[in-house]
Amino acid sequence: MIFYIFANGNLIAKHLMKKYISLFFAVGIDTLVIKQSDTR
């Protein structure tokens, strides 16, 4: 039972990492677009 919870926690952690990485890239792209629009 404890091993099952540990495995689930690992999957959840990986899922959260993917979420945060995708969110980080989205924010980075947004800032890049804003900087490009500012220079115009």
NORDAFEN-V337752 format. One line per field, one symbol per residue. ss: DSSP state (2 for helix, 1 for strand, 0 for the rest). phi: phi as a letter, one per 20 degrees, with the letter a starting at -180 (. if undefined). psi: psi as a letter, one per 40 degrees, with the letter a starting at -180 (. if undefined). A space follows every 10 residues. Layout:
ss=???
phi=???
psi=???
This chain:
ss=0222222222 2222222222 2222222222 2222222220
phi=.fffffffff ffffffgfff ffffffffff ffffffffff
psi=dddddddddd dddddddddd dddddddddd ddddddddd.
